[in-house]
């Protein structure tokens, strides 16, 4: 199976231009391609993780990735998939987020000896002269056509700012510059980026003539990643300080039965033959598949040691009464207790199992909270400090959220 055939079999490819040329270039390891990452937070999340896995997969076959950090486009904000305008960030915030991205990307991509590049589009976007840009790029974009793009359609009813309207031009200009500066001949992105990506391909061909050759590929991966990267409690981050390795493991351990094989194909580096065999599994065997998925992905993001700890911690929970050393834990201090006890709602908030007291109250009333396996339905329930010394207790909310709470 060629690399291109594998990408298709894994469900990664959604739309392409110039398929035969792309196929030949990717299979021969001759593609220099880029994927853009706008620094909208101080950590990458699961949606980015899917893109990084693709970059790693292509790099292993000899192709050269360019990780484009959006120091310039981050000043504007991508309107794709948004119902309102993104909050504008300061230059300092954007730079901090970029620094965080760089450290995380180096876990996935080999940037040594020119095997991959990491560049910032602020290097060319921030110094542009507006009138010169209008003259250089403006004639190659039709406003009528831009307004039909999916990324703008969703915003037209509620209002699209002129600031965001420029985003397509900026992203297109990125590909134009990467083609000239680094010989970048291919771009990847989610299916929600198709219009922006076509703009870059067309700009290169119109500006540089028939000798210029650039291609685009859109994937299911980014749109799937946006779905997978969100939970009821927010985003699933790659930074262990924002989403612990245990919580990351648990997230994948608890994916829907219908999604586990799809996630295997999209995200893991397990052979397709092995995944196809797992696709035949049913019933309780699916739990084994979820364990494999969770371990493989936690290993990729956090390393083998953390993956083993997360797996052991999760198994301890389901075994009941087993070793809880590797479970996420919260230590309560003297200030958390009043007259030698703490109320259950406060304990839920301290352990990060609920974001607010009102949500904690609802969880208790609905029978979703237990301590060491015993369901608690009294919202006024108090837990003594003495009962939390030593190994502490396992506090559970619902079927998927656990935390060991203890006091010294």
Secondary structure, DSSP 8 states (H G I E B T S, - for coil): --HHHHHHHTT-EEEESSHHHHHHHHHTT--EEEEEE---SSS-BHHHHHHHHHHHHHHHTT-EEEEEE-TTGGGT---TT-SS------HHHHHHHHHHHHHHHTTTS--GGGSEEEEETHHHHTT--HHHHHHHHGGG--HHHHTTSHHHHHHHTT---HHHHTHHHHHHHHHHHHHHHH---EEEEEGGGHHHHHHHHHHHHHHH-TT---EEEEESHHHHHHHHTEETTEE-BSSTTTS-HHHHHHHHHTS-GGGHHHHHHHH--S-HHHHHHHTT--TTHHHHHHHHHHHHHHHHHH-HHHHHHHHHHHHHHHHSSS--TTS-EEEE-GGG-BTTEEEHHHHHHHTTS-SSHHHHHHHHHTT-EEETTEE---TT-EEESGGGSTT-EEEEETTTEEEEEEE-
